[in-house]
């Protein structure tokens, strides 16, 4: 097992190379040294870079565009054969020159060097806690404490990536007929971006199989807002689904045909043109219907073809069969 580091001065680039091959992001750690303006304790100048702030590309740590490197002076790219070797920060394995006089070897834990900056008189070993202190500074608890933040960030990132994969799988299963599958990617902050693919869902292909048995052949979607039909079909039953409505006058001088989203254009060998199958209806186009039409027996009037229907009611088939039918009434049979 071995750990190798590459130390760089921060420059204008976002890309920092490792000379040791990196298997996965879990096998690397990136540390950033903050600008020393006197407000940060020397032992805390090195800061662990969150794994979502950079990508692993061609053995390089490549920071995302939105990450600001101007607050740092140095970067260390550390690579290990196994992730559990990436526990210590640069300050843990390099004795900082300025603190040499302040290194205190705490009694009872001589093998564990603790750097205490500026508070030497205040170091106290609490009576009765020696065993607990020794347990914390020895393995495996030491590694667990040091790696807690790294492992928490890694777990959160993997959780978001798993959720993105689940959303993609749902799209592959459930997208509507004629709708392309969305491939979801995690944005690293709990949000996701869906990228339109060239694939179709299982729902689409199930519907396609049913169409094959019906003599229909789906050719894709059509934008009717351009005002023209697709090129002539080759086989009767070929059809497009309208994904943007519009009026088509084709050829010039022909009767305008209104298409709404969801309508079909079906090719007919008999008429050698595209025929409309309307799957939508604009109910506001029905004339002379008052806004207070009632579905219960009452005095509301529905105008239908010039005839006044004075009453409208729901009833069962047996009730309908037992009454005298009135010409001015409308009956809706239920059950």
Secondary structure as the mmCIF struct_conf table of DSSP 4:
data_model
#
loop_
_struct_conf.conf_type_id
_struct_conf.id
_struct_conf.beg_label_comp_id
_struct_conf.beg_label_asym_id
_struct_conf.beg_label_seq_id
_struct_conf.end_label_comp_id
_struct_conf.end_label_asym_id
_struct_conf.end_label_seq_id
STRN STRN1 UNK A 3 UNK A 9
BEND BEND1 UNK A 12 UNK A 12
BEND BEND2 UNK A 14 UNK A 14
STRN STRN2 UNK A 15 UNK A 17
BEND BEND3 UNK A 19 UNK A 20
BEND BEND4 UNK A 24 UNK A 24
HELX_RH_3T_P HELX_RH_3T_P1 UNK A 25 UNK A 27
STRN STRN3 UNK A 28 UNK A 34
HELX_LH_PP_P HELX_LH_PP_P1 UNK A 35 UNK A 35
BEND BEND5 UNK A 38 UNK A 40
HELX_RH_3T_P HELX_RH_3T_P2 UNK A 42 UNK A 44
STRN STRN4 UNK A 46 UNK A 48
HELX_LH_PP_P HELX_LH_PP_P2 UNK A 49 UNK A 50
HELX_RH_3T_P HELX_RH_3T_P3 UNK A 51 UNK A 53
STRN STRN5 UNK A 54 UNK A 57
TURN_TY1_P TURN_TY1_P1 UNK A 58 UNK A 59
STRN STRN6 UNK A 60 UNK A 63
TURN_TY1_P TURN_TY1_P2 UNK A 65 UNK A 66
TURN_TY1_P TURN_TY1_P3 UNK A 70 UNK A 71
STRN STRN7 UNK A 72 UNK A 80
BEND BEND6 UNK A 81 UNK A 82
HELX_RH_3T_P HELX_RH_3T_P4 UNK A 83 UNK A 85
HELX_RH_AL_P HELX_RH_AL_P1 UNK A 90 UNK A 93
BEND BEND7 UNK A 94 UNK A 94
HELX_RH_3T_P HELX_RH_3T_P5 UNK A 97 UNK A 102
STRN STRN8 UNK A 103 UNK A 104
TURN_TY1_P TURN_TY1_P4 UNK A 107 UNK A 108
TURN_TY1_P TURN_TY1_P5 UNK A 110 UNK A 111
BEND BEND8 UNK A 112 UNK A 112
STRN STRN9 UNK A 114 UNK A 115
BEND BEND9 UNK A 118 UNK A 118
HELX_RH_3T_P HELX_RH_3T_P6 UNK A 120 UNK A 122
TURN_TY1_P TURN_TY1_P6 UNK A 127 UNK A 128
HELX_RH_AL_P HELX_RH_AL_P2 UNK A 130 UNK A 136
TURN_TY1_P TURN_TY1_P7 UNK A 137 UNK A 137
BEND BEND10 UNK A 138 UNK A 138
TURN_TY1_P TURN_TY1_P8 UNK A 139 UNK A 140
HELX_RH_AL_P HELX_RH_AL_P3 UNK A 141 UNK A 146
TURN_TY1_P TURN_TY1_P9 UNK A 147 UNK A 147
HELX_RH_AL_P HELX_RH_AL_P4 UNK A 148 UNK A 174
HELX_LH_PP_P HELX_LH_PP_P3 UNK A 175 UNK A 176
TURN_TY1_P TURN_TY1_P10 UNK A 177 UNK A 178
HELX_LH_PP_P HELX_LH_PP_P4 UNK A 179 UNK A 179
STRN STRN10 UNK A 180 UNK A 186
BEND BEND11 UNK A 188 UNK A 190
STRN STRN11 UNK A 192 UNK A 200
HELX_RH_AL_P HELX_RH_AL_P5 UNK A 202 UNK A 214
TURN_TY1_P TURN_TY1_P11 UNK A 215 UNK A 215
STRN STRN12 UNK A 217 UNK A 223
HELX_RH_3T_P HELX_RH_3T_P7 UNK A 224 UNK A 226
BEND BEND12 UNK A 227 UNK A 227
BEND BEND13 UNK A 231 UNK A 231
HELX_LH_PP_P HELX_LH_PP_P5 UNK A 232 UNK A 233
BEND BEND14 UNK A 234 UNK A 235
TURN_TY1_P TURN_TY1_P12 UNK A 236 UNK A 237
STRN STRN13 UNK A 238 UNK A 244
STRN STRN14 UNK A 246 UNK A 248
BEND BEND15 UNK A 251 UNK A 251
TURN_TY1_P TURN_TY1_P13 UNK A 252 UNK A 253
BEND BEND16 UNK A 254 UNK A 254
HELX_LH_PP_P HELX_LH_PP_P6 UNK A 255 UNK A 256
STRN STRN15 UNK A 257 UNK A 259
TURN_TY1_P TURN_TY1_P14 UNK A 261 UNK A 262
STRN STRN16 UNK A 264 UNK A 268
TURN_TY1_P TURN_TY1_P15 UNK A 269 UNK A 272
STRN STRN17 UNK A 273 UNK A 277
HELX_RH_3T_P HELX_RH_3T_P8 UNK A 283 UNK A 285
BEND BEND17 UNK A 286 UNK A 286
TURN_TY1_P TURN_TY1_P16 UNK A 287 UNK A 288
TURN_TY1_P TURN_TY1_P17 UNK A 291 UNK A 292
BEND BEND18 UNK A 295 UNK A 299
STRN STRN18 UNK A 302 UNK A 304
TURN_TY1_P TURN_TY1_P18 UNK A 305 UNK A 306
STRN STRN19 UNK A 307 UNK A 309
STRN STRN20 UNK A 311 UNK A 315
HELX_RH_AL_P HELX_RH_AL_P6 UNK A 317 UNK A 321
TURN_TY1_P TURN_TY1_P19 UNK A 322 UNK A 322
BEND BEND19 UNK A 323 UNK A 323
HELX_LH_PP_P HELX_LH_PP_P7 UNK A 324 UNK A 326
TURN_TY1_P TURN_TY1_P20 UNK A 327 UNK A 328
STRN STRN21 UNK A 329 UNK A 333
#
